[in-house]
């Protein structure tokens, strides 16, 4: 078996040389097919040949990327194991310098979609994670910060959100991250600080309190201990007081500004934001005692410490799944956190440059962090895109045929009607041939009678009510001009007028009963009474006599008589259900009309009678318009005949 392995490896090496020179994997297939027999693991042998050939020949040509691409093609042709490309990349990173590794890592980043393919992902994810971790261990976090960030961003793109290897599921802290500082009493150099503007003494005590906070940031669970919490609260108060004493001023570049008079604060803010984008700051804590005065005056260092405090406060108040049940805050601790948070955000807003925008960004970041914390508490559920419905039966609604406007107007003109482009407007516009006369009709008079208005007022002393009542009196009643004793109040005057109107109405009612005792008067409506005793009710009754009705000067909604309904029902006949649907009756009501009467004409008459009694817009004019729209011309002509003036009918009969 060993001799077979050596022969196969030599055969694979020769074929691999041709593949590298020609950059084509096809030269490797014949030799692989020769040794791909039962009992011999050709894939493992070819994997080992790839790795050995890398150190023998590839480093001399310096075509590492082409060699890795060749291994990817070998995986796609099922010649090697899927993990081979990442294994080769790991060997290359181990053998080259950091500068060359940074250039080679571009290939890894550009092919993230390849590594995420099902063919590679399962087999390569552990090897890829190990390779990236080995690189991070070699890099310096202070000198190779950009390269470290690229590696972490690549891992975030490669692994899904729910990948456990990239999550701190149990919320562990890096307790090995110790911050060492001088423990012996030393002299603090405060010569670089203007003592006139500083109200806090910079000494060894402040130095120790300042750097002792890092231990609480490293392990926040210490704050749940009563003794350690008092220590933290004391140190935090002292440090924030020191920050308050150093009022940082925003630097201004006076050399770049000209005296044009066009600069303003908004332009200065934009220029400052552009300057911040071009600068990169990476925090590295230096605990030398001589730097404390400068660090307290540095805006970026101050922001780092303040944001650390906000992150600590958020953890202490958040509900974490793996936090011990004994870790809870007391009322006094919660109040201290709330007060301190307000102070911290105020300091962030006062810290230049763009303090308010930075504070707003930090607040938004902590809100997002709270959402991720809730996601971890729920078990880190996998993110999935919503499935798109593939139901072919759901089709978009068909477009309605839009009639040409000119045709619609022409058809309406042929019928001596108006077309307004809207169904409701068209119906209203065609209620009466002369709309101006219709507006002057008595049915358009919405003024209440003076009797009704004075009968049950909401508030008799209301100034608005009194003004309207006097207007109605002047318009409708002669009592407004009657000489009476001048009252002290308008309300008393209106009450006396109301009594006079009631007396006049009762008197006229009695006179009518004596004159025509055989007529039963159900209700007498008196709108006005003149000095001779003739009421407006009598005048209206005389005006509304049929033989004196002038259709040209008045407009009144025509209601069908029982005889007219009977005649219409016979004409409409079996098509009454079509009319019922147009009038808005449901199938259940149509069935009720049909079951109530055996005769078709009676069914139609019941439906029409129901419509005239219940619908406020029911009239012969509207019914005629609806019948014409349904092509029931005979019934529409009959209604027109009903609406002809009475005097014209008398002339025809003579």
Steps between C-alpha positions, in 0.01 A plus 500: 500500500789738575648448153161565343470818704844622387424425135164678523658801669770524233239469226287770666802731537584476130140566402477786745801670340321499167184639663693786660680587177190478283264623778255225415385215727424269206860367500442348844190297416667208310749424777230529764273257309792253478537475879139550600442129557355296780714495811707811420416845635593714201349822642711497817812425296427788262434730798842423641658547156340846472644607837849366431509651152414837654831521691709343224403709200219751559691731735769534237253623238313712758167415334326394819159635402502306170596185688212542746262560209628175344414315820150649491452362146625163622230499768232584244617203288488267803876433494586615854324558832301827534718626786820502290487867377475634856771262618732631227412859593586426863839356397570809289412742782730309736792531260478863383549833675218711643520750214462221244223344709307827490521506118407132472201545730335711229449178304329341802269800537411520130402130490277496806211387277707198393569395858130535583396252228358172637790313339757687712321643805450191713850365440685833508336704775709355786825518301419857396425605857824340622699675226353841589562449873864407428536822304345707780744350752791609285373854451540792736174666598667839520714488185292272273160630599366532145603145407341364819179683416498356146532148640213551745279653229575205272396254770180699555418474128596133477317357800123546544368695798393185678846336477593412859873526440467876452273565800570553867189305590562465874612865533850430627746784569865515405637496852856479372481858372676663793595866509819551696587833651743632762403388849756708689457863589640715223505862397247601234618744237230766475717772352326465162161591644378853561436499875271803482237308299530174697305456824608141575846421627691252283685277744584136563158439657319606180748298294417181691125559485516568128679178405322288761180542296649276228474201732123555529472539123688170462269314739163681548366232735712651778251786517235269642712469816402769751854591608640507147201701378578775752859503375386524138248778575766701687757461220249580225381815680858625539589435135185670370569798723847520348352493151255775597785720615671471160277688256645408163477756222447409138815576297459759224723526195511876448764485225270323253219755529480816297330820597226466240219515753333187353611245761245387757465242775339244271793507258741467793317189621516345153872569475555350846309182405708463185817537707383230741429257214856535372651423843508158666535461875585169669498493876808370677506565871834626626506511879808712551431742783655790312233471227195533725472876462518474122256208491239694696523774238482265200151478346545152349635353823214660692242355261648150537465507879149648495373245245648222715291629791182497288568143383552390861174664610308333220630156598414554868138587417446248215347157535765248395405136468818362662526762775465369854170563676678675787632764260240771544515871572352675799284810472784730605733342243244545222450864595876559499526348150219720365653818642848411381376415149350847466831652609697283256283589200534867591880463503493321164295780347746756634805310372616631159487441213133432411411410858123488460520279194745266672274470808202422278702232317606337828140489620391336174785247525395397852140456386617267225710310752192449714327341201790258449489415871131410471582288193759305702250455784257344250756235400665670201231405251614471141423789267306394192361697213121484469390249240359648182157366410517302174123456463432546131126515562537844655491732203501877499155653452413568140506860393157654464409627158499880511241653272599790282392830658372640170275198439355522850420871461346443154273220627385719791420789263284273286289427809485871594708431811832610644812287547724628782765222503385370840201276569369694799554842340329382182199379700470826696542717190218318318241510781331804343521647148548853637744488794463869578124463545559187706718699740216751539244231577326473834666165576834688509380721784679371812399781733300371799169659587499757778265280705737201490804716575342666804336184634796311650815712500815352652590821679256792501767741623748410227589810293519294180151357559354844565657648186370217279155516656472874427608437139228236460241727659579782258474257208199286591280669764314834512537501881852636459355838396217502755509785752539333839651602829879505469640208707812516710642183347488355148410160645185646661405661170539169312289321760217752456516459120484123535181528709339733246578255216348211696188701567464588129548136399234379745254766384538416130469127570170554678369713212585229247328234710183711522505571126560138395406268785490196271874530418730348757812717537789296631755783523488868417833664429491875534814675381376855513187699584415841374281762662186379313544144640603344169787258563789395283367144526185607312705683240718195437199271472351732239830517308540120488166433325558274196319721249725798581837309507758657267784256434716775353523700822488234773670170563366228722594132520224294334380194696313220324134434579367145552337509154828605338690223685250243381535615137881505523508150648308361204738671250820390678376145550757220520800736482428638849792306656740679265361830627518376861872424465556852362312651795737318739280217626678180604403155369338422836264798471419411138412148615277651770315710241456195278377272782255762630308522171417240239437748219801662324337844485417482871859407578618806307242725665608382849861572417422851365277579794778393736750723316277811502434460874856432619735688266532876554601551136206304364306701240350456155785709353766270642306190402469625142874565482577150632257333259657677203842372608359144508344542151146470642374773266129417526496537878707822476253648248212416732666694783553799269129488428429499876716813541325710233333818643135469600385799295653348189316175568173695531561673164562163337180358646297801375 
